[in-house]
Amino acid sequence: MITKEQKQAIVADLVQQMSAASSLYFVDFTGMTVAMDQTFRRELREKDATMRVAKNTLILRALAEVGGYAIDESKLFGQTGVIFGSTDAIAPAKVIRKYFEKGEKPKLKLALIEGQVFDGSQLKAVSELPTREDMIAGIVGSLHAPISGIHGAVNAVMRDVIMLIEEVAKKQAA
């Protein structure tokens, strides 16, 4: 039996982790073998995410303390693992989807990404969102495109000037 002090410590730890996370994924991991759980957690760590298992009532208490989330409490039932995404909010969804598509657990119950609530049925849509690295690459590409356009235009003008000078030199030599 967990004492009141232990419950308060768990809630405080969850609040700290939830506040620091860029995304939260609530998964049902019922039926996962120990080996599958270890592999799943290892893949999450590679994506800078961690998973914590806690009672649903303690998770709901922690969410209430963090505030800002309007979630359907009925979504949190059975065994629940909370995945905390750090640097990339979308990377954990890709790991969850990989396992889900193999027909294995875990099953997504709910996701909270950048303050937005996603239902478990939206796993595919969430996992297809661009990652942080993809967005940065897109921004850099967008910034680089005008520069390379200007570079190409300057080179074309210089090439035309050189060709003009060569033609003039040929005519004067003839």
Backbone bond lengths (Angstrom), bond angles and torsions (degrees), N, CA, C in turn:
res aa  C-N    CA-C-N  psi(-1)  N-CA   C-N-CA  omega(-1)  CA-C   N-CA-C  phi
1 M - - - 1.460 - - 1.533 108.85 -
2 I 1.297 115.63 134.88 1.462 121.43 -179.09 1.527 109.14 -86.88
3 T 1.323 116.21 132.53 1.462 120.43 179.29 1.523 110.03 -78.64
4 K 1.316 115.53 165.26 1.464 121.22 179.64 1.531 110.71 -61.05
5 E 1.329 116.60 -38.87 1.463 121.12 179.69 1.534 111.16 -64.92
6 Q 1.342 115.54 -40.35 1.464 119.53 178.65 1.532 110.89 -65.45
7 K 1.331 116.05 -40.27 1.465 119.94 177.17 1.524 110.84 -62.26
8 Q 1.343 116.53 -42.48 1.464 120.37 178.89 1.529 110.83 -63.34
9 A 1.318 117.00 -37.60 1.464 121.13 178.68 1.524 110.80 -67.09
10 I 1.329 116.67 -40.77 1.464 120.92 178.37 1.524 110.00 -63.73
11 V 1.333 116.51 -45.67 1.473 120.80 179.47 1.522 110.30 -62.06
12 A 1.332 117.25 -43.97 1.467 120.79 179.34 1.529 111.00 -60.98
13 D 1.334 116.33 -41.25 1.468 120.45 178.56 1.526 110.44 -65.68
14 L 1.336 116.87 -43.31 1.471 120.60 177.91 1.526 111.45 -61.95
15 V 1.328 116.77 -42.08 1.468 120.95 178.84 1.523 110.12 -60.61
16 Q 1.328 116.48 -43.95 1.471 120.89 -179.90 1.518 110.35 -62.27
17 Q 1.343 117.09 -45.61 1.461 120.69 -179.57 1.523 111.92 -67.99
18 M 1.328 117.09 -39.64 1.467 121.00 179.60 1.529 111.13 -65.46
19 S 1.312 116.31 -38.87 1.466 120.23 -179.63 1.523 111.78 -66.59
20 A 1.319 116.69 -33.20 1.460 121.04 -178.12 1.528 113.11 -84.54
21 A 1.335 117.50 -16.68 1.468 121.17 -174.15 1.522 112.12 -82.28
22 S 1.345 115.52 146.67 1.463 120.50 174.66 1.526 110.52 -87.25
23 S 1.326 116.75 -19.39 1.459 120.99 177.57 1.521 110.00 -151.37
24 L 1.325 114.98 152.95 1.460 121.80 177.33 1.521 108.13 -129.55
25 Y 1.318 116.01 131.80 1.456 121.58 177.63 1.516 107.33 -123.46
26 F 1.322 116.14 129.26 1.454 121.56 179.55 1.523 106.99 -107.75
27 V 1.328 116.50 118.21 1.461 121.08 -174.33 1.524 111.55 -122.78
28 D 1.333 114.18 150.76 1.458 122.47 172.83 1.522 105.79 -96.71
29 F 1.302 116.91 114.82 1.463 120.71 -176.79 1.525 111.90 -107.38
30 T 1.337 116.75 16.05 1.466 121.35 179.03 1.523 109.74 -56.78
31 G 1.312 116.37 130.84 1.456 120.90 176.85 1.523 114.44 93.46
32 M 1.321 117.18 -3.61 1.474 119.08 177.62 1.519 109.06 -74.51
33 T 1.309 115.79 136.71 1.463 119.36 174.78 1.525 108.18 -78.47
34 V 1.311 116.12 165.72 1.462 120.68 179.04 1.527 110.11 -61.46
35 A 1.320 116.77 -43.62 1.472 120.71 -179.61 1.531 110.61 -62.76
36 M 1.341 116.69 -42.38 1.456 120.46 179.53 1.533 110.32 -65.18
37 D 1.333 115.60 -41.22 1.469 120.43 179.04 1.527 110.57 -61.85
38 Q 1.321 117.06 -43.38 1.466 120.29 179.96 1.520 111.32 -64.81
39 T 1.322 117.19 -42.22 1.468 121.13 178.17 1.525 110.32 -64.44
40 F 1.322 116.24 -43.66 1.468 121.72 179.20 1.533 110.71 -59.98
41 R 1.327 116.52 -48.08 1.469 120.39 179.94 1.534 111.50 -64.35
42 R 1.327 116.79 -36.75 1.470 120.48 178.21 1.533 109.96 -62.81
43 E 1.327 116.39 -44.57 1.467 119.90 179.13 1.524 111.16 -64.49
44 L 1.322 116.85 -36.09 1.468 119.93 176.55 1.533 110.41 -64.94
45 R 1.336 116.79 -43.58 1.469 119.99 179.61 1.529 111.17 -61.07
46 E 1.343 116.94 -36.65 1.456 120.68 177.67 1.531 111.19 -62.44
47 K 1.338 116.38 -26.76 1.473 121.60 178.69 1.528 111.23 -97.42
48 D 1.336 116.58 16.36 1.465 122.79 179.04 1.535 112.13 61.11
49 A 1.336 115.36 42.69 1.459 121.67 177.48 1.528 108.38 -131.49
50 T 1.328 115.61 154.83 1.459 120.37 178.41 1.526 109.51 -132.26
51 M 1.337 115.70 158.13 1.465 120.39 178.58 1.518 109.31 -122.57
52 R 1.308 114.15 139.11 1.467 121.35 179.20 1.517 108.21 -132.43
53 V 1.312 117.04 135.40 1.460 122.07 178.17 1.524 107.88 -101.86
54 A 1.338 115.60 134.97 1.469 120.28 178.26 1.521 108.98 -153.67
55 K 1.315 115.14 164.81 1.461 119.96 177.14 1.529 108.74 -67.66
56 N 1.314 115.77 145.64 1.466 120.99 -178.09 1.524 112.26 -58.84
57 T 1.337 117.39 -38.74 1.463 120.03 -179.44 1.532 110.78 -63.78
58 L 1.340 116.53 -37.51 1.467 120.06 179.19 1.534 110.54 -71.49
59 I 1.323 116.77 -36.90 1.469 120.37 176.77 1.525 109.81 -63.58
60 L 1.322 116.68 -44.11 1.470 120.54 179.26 1.525 111.33 -64.13
61 R 1.330 116.79 -38.92 1.467 120.31 176.61 1.526 111.32 -62.04
62 A 1.334 115.36 -43.69 1.463 120.32 179.15 1.529 110.84 -63.96
63 L 1.327 117.23 -41.90 1.473 120.74 177.83 1.526 110.82 -62.01
64 A 1.342 116.45 -39.03 1.466 120.56 178.68 1.527 110.52 -65.07
65 E 1.331 116.76 -39.00 1.466 120.25 179.06 1.530 111.77 -67.97
66 V 1.333 115.90 -40.01 1.466 119.63 178.29 1.521 108.91 -66.33
67 G 1.348 116.36 -42.80 1.461 122.06 178.35 1.516 113.11 75.30
68 G 1.330 115.22 167.57 1.447 120.72 176.57 1.517 114.94 87.06
69 Y 1.330 117.81 -1.26 1.463 120.90 -179.61 1.517 109.73 -116.31
70 A 1.312 115.92 124.07 1.460 121.42 175.21 1.520 107.19 -107.61
71 I 1.329 115.85 93.76 1.468 119.25 -177.12 1.519 110.69 -115.09
72 D 1.305 114.75 156.78 1.455 122.15 176.55 1.527 107.17 -81.06
73 E 1.335 116.85 109.53 1.466 121.26 -176.03 1.521 112.74 -61.97
74 S 1.325 117.26 -22.75 1.461 119.96 -179.34 1.531 111.72 -69.42
75 K 1.333 117.74 -14.61 1.473 121.63 178.12 1.530 111.26 -71.37
76 L 1.333 116.19 -26.10 1.464 120.05 -178.93 1.527 109.69 -95.08
77 F 1.311 114.39 95.90 1.464 121.68 -179.72 1.523 107.59 -138.21
78 G 1.309 116.30 162.30 1.465 119.80 178.54 1.519 111.06 63.94
79 Q 1.336 115.27 -153.72 1.465 119.98 179.68 1.530 109.05 -80.18
80 T 1.319 115.25 131.25 1.468 119.45 -177.98 1.516 110.56 -128.14
81 G 1.317 114.64 130.96 1.451 121.78 171.89 1.520 107.60 -111.52
82 V 1.317 116.31 137.06 1.464 121.07 178.48 1.523 107.50 -104.92
83 I 1.323 115.91 124.59 1.459 121.12 177.61 1.518 107.46 -103.72
84 F 1.326 115.30 125.82 1.457 121.96 -178.81 1.528 108.74 -103.31
85 G 1.328 117.12 113.08 1.464 121.61 177.16 1.516 108.87 -88.15
86 S 1.321 117.26 134.77 1.468 120.17 -177.77 1.515 112.31 -101.12
87 T 1.319 116.98 -87.22 1.459 120.17 -172.80 1.519 112.65 -73.80
88 D 1.322 117.99 -38.86 1.454 121.94 -178.71 1.521 108.76 -116.44
89 A 1.319 116.40 114.88 1.460 121.10 -176.22 1.524 113.31 -70.06
90 I 1.317 118.26 -22.87 1.459 122.01 -174.54 1.526 112.95 -96.24
91 A 1.324 118.47 -24.31 1.470 122.15 -175.75 1.537 113.64 -53.25
92 P 1.345 120.49 -42.90 1.466 118.88 178.64 1.534 113.01 -61.27
93 A 1.330 117.45 -33.55 1.473 120.83 179.33 1.524 110.26 -63.21
94 K 1.321 116.21 -36.92 1.468 120.33 179.22 1.532 110.70 -66.18
95 V 1.335 117.30 -38.70 1.465 121.56 178.26 1.532 109.58 -67.75
96 I 1.323 117.50 -45.48 1.470 121.57 179.55 1.530 109.90 -60.65
97 R 1.323 115.97 -44.80 1.473 120.10 -178.67 1.528 111.04 -62.87
98 K 1.317 116.75 -39.09 1.468 120.86 179.35 1.530 110.16 -56.88
99 Y 1.328 117.18 -45.70 1.453 121.33 -179.84 1.524 111.28 -71.39
100 F 1.321 116.11 -39.81 1.460 121.00 -178.30 1.527 110.79 -63.80
101 E 1.339 117.25 -40.18 1.463 120.93 -179.34 1.524 112.14 -70.03
102 K 1.337 116.76 -23.46 1.465 120.16 175.85 1.529 110.76 -78.21
103 G 1.335 116.51 -3.45 1.456 120.53 -178.76 1.510 112.45 83.77
104 E 1.317 116.45 12.82 1.462 121.06 -179.21 1.521 110.15 -102.16
105 K 1.296 115.59 169.86 1.454 121.13 172.70 1.517 106.32 -78.47
106 P 1.267 122.52 161.56 1.457 129.65 9.02 1.529 112.35 -88.48
107 K 1.310 114.71 163.83 1.454 121.51 177.08 1.532 107.03 -112.99
108 L 1.316 115.93 131.87 1.470 120.41 -178.91 1.522 110.25 -74.36
109 K 1.323 115.52 127.85 1.456 120.98 175.87 1.528 110.07 -93.88
110 L 1.339 114.78 -42.26 1.459 120.78 -170.85 1.512 108.82 -164.69
111 A 1.319 117.15 148.69 1.466 120.83 175.65 1.522 108.96 -135.05
112 L 1.323 115.54 140.03 1.466 122.38 175.49 1.523 106.76 -120.73
113 I 1.328 115.53 109.42 1.461 120.41 -176.69 1.515 109.15 -123.97
114 E 1.324 115.16 120.20 1.463 121.68 179.38 1.534 111.05 49.43
115 G 1.338 116.40 42.37 1.462 121.55 177.14 1.518 114.92 82.02
116 Q 1.318 118.65 -1.92 1.459 122.28 -179.50 1.523 109.68 -103.37
117 V 1.337 116.22 139.26 1.463 121.84 -177.54 1.528 109.47 -97.34
118 F 1.332 115.73 130.35 1.463 122.21 176.85 1.518 108.73 -121.09
119 D 1.324 116.52 134.91 1.454 122.48 177.31 1.526 109.35 -74.38
120 G 1.305 117.00 156.97 1.459 121.48 179.67 1.520 113.63 -58.54
121 S 1.335 116.79 -28.33 1.463 120.41 179.93 1.531 111.99 -71.43
122 Q 1.307 117.68 -11.78 1.463 122.23 -179.07 1.531 112.81 -95.23
123 L 1.345 117.00 18.21 1.462 121.66 -178.22 1.521 111.48 -55.04
124 K 1.327 117.19 -46.16 1.460 120.32 -177.33 1.528 110.36 -61.81
125 A 1.324 116.77 -45.94 1.468 120.67 -179.41 1.524 111.27 -63.01
126 V 1.323 116.38 -41.83 1.469 120.49 -179.78 1.529 110.51 -66.07
127 S 1.334 116.40 -43.25 1.466 119.29 -176.91 1.526 112.23 -70.14
128 E 1.325 117.28 -18.32 1.464 120.49 178.64 1.523 113.04 -90.61
129 L 1.330 117.16 -4.13 1.467 119.64 175.57 1.521 108.45 -64.30
130 P 1.330 117.70 150.06 1.468 118.70 -179.77 1.527 111.08 -67.97
131 T 1.320 115.31 141.83 1.460 120.08 177.32 1.522 108.98 -76.15
132 R 1.295 115.60 171.27 1.469 121.33 179.44 1.532 110.43 -58.85
133 E 1.345 115.70 -42.63 1.463 120.05 -179.71 1.528 111.03 -64.94
134 D 1.349 116.61 -39.00 1.467 120.73 178.52 1.529 110.61 -62.97
135 M 1.335 116.05 -42.52 1.472 119.48 179.76 1.521 111.23 -65.50
136 I 1.334 116.62 -41.93 1.465 119.87 178.76 1.524 110.10 -63.15
137 A 1.334 116.44 -42.94 1.469 120.23 178.89 1.525 110.56 -62.08
138 G 1.328 117.40 -39.80 1.464 121.46 177.97 1.514 112.06 -64.02
139 I 1.339 116.19 -41.39 1.464 120.60 179.42 1.521 110.14 -66.54
140 V 1.330 116.80 -45.48 1.465 120.84 178.93 1.527 109.72 -61.50
141 G 1.341 116.73 -42.29 1.463 120.42 178.11 1.517 111.44 -62.02
142 S 1.338 116.59 -40.83 1.467 120.72 178.68 1.520 110.99 -65.60
143 L 1.327 116.66 -38.34 1.459 119.88 178.69 1.517 111.04 -71.68
144 H 1.323 116.01 -34.08 1.464 121.09 -177.15 1.530 111.82 -75.46
145 A 1.345 118.46 -30.02 1.461 121.99 -176.38 1.531 112.92 -57.75
146 P 1.341 120.06 -49.15 1.468 118.61 179.13 1.530 112.28 -63.39
147 I 1.331 116.23 -35.18 1.466 119.45 179.93 1.519 110.11 -64.57
148 S 1.336 117.13 -45.64 1.465 118.90 -179.82 1.520 110.56 -68.73
149 G 1.341 117.74 -30.01 1.464 120.72 175.55 1.518 111.39 -65.12
150 I 1.324 115.96 -43.82 1.472 120.69 178.23 1.521 109.07 -65.47
151 H 1.314 116.26 -42.68 1.463 121.36 178.92 1.535 110.24 -58.58
152 G 1.327 116.69 -45.55 1.462 121.27 179.02 1.520 111.85 -63.85
153 A 1.332 116.71 -40.71 1.467 120.53 179.98 1.524 111.00 -65.85
154 V 1.327 117.78 -42.91 1.469 121.69 178.57 1.524 109.91 -62.98
155 N 1.342 116.66 -43.46 1.471 119.84 178.32 1.525 111.61 -62.67
156 A 1.336 117.36 -39.21 1.461 120.67 179.07 1.523 110.84 -63.99
157 V 1.334 117.47 -42.21 1.470 121.39 178.60 1.524 109.74 -64.15
158 M 1.328 116.33 -43.93 1.471 119.60 -179.93 1.531 110.53 -63.66
159 R 1.324 116.93 -41.10 1.463 121.23 178.90 1.527 110.10 -62.47
160 D 1.353 116.18 -42.75 1.468 120.05 178.89 1.522 111.50 -64.61
161 V 1.331 116.85 -39.53 1.480 120.63 178.77 1.528 109.76 -64.55
162 I 1.331 116.93 -43.75 1.474 120.97 179.42 1.522 110.44 -62.49
163 M 1.334 117.10 -43.12 1.466 120.19 178.84 1.528 110.66 -63.89
164 L 1.331 117.72 -38.59 1.457 122.26 178.36 1.528 110.53 -63.81
165 I 1.322 116.45 -43.58 1.460 120.93 179.15 1.529 109.75 -63.65
166 E 1.328 117.40 -42.87 1.461 121.03 178.75 1.526 111.51 -62.05
167 E 1.327 117.05 -40.47 1.475 120.73 178.59 1.523 111.14 -64.97
168 V 1.342 115.53 -43.02 1.466 120.35 178.67 1.527 109.08 -63.24
169 A 1.327 117.11 -42.26 1.478 120.38 179.08 1.522 111.08 -63.42
170 K 1.321 118.57 -38.80 1.459 121.94 178.55 1.516 110.98 -65.31
171 K 1.349 117.28 -42.08 1.450 121.28 -179.95 1.519 111.24 -66.26
172 Q 1.326 117.19 -39.48 1.466 120.31 179.45 1.524 110.70 -69.91
173 A 1.332 116.99 -33.74 1.464 120.16 179.03 1.537 109.41 -71.50
174 A 1.299 118.20 -30.13 1.466 121.05 -178.00 1.482 110.18 -83.14
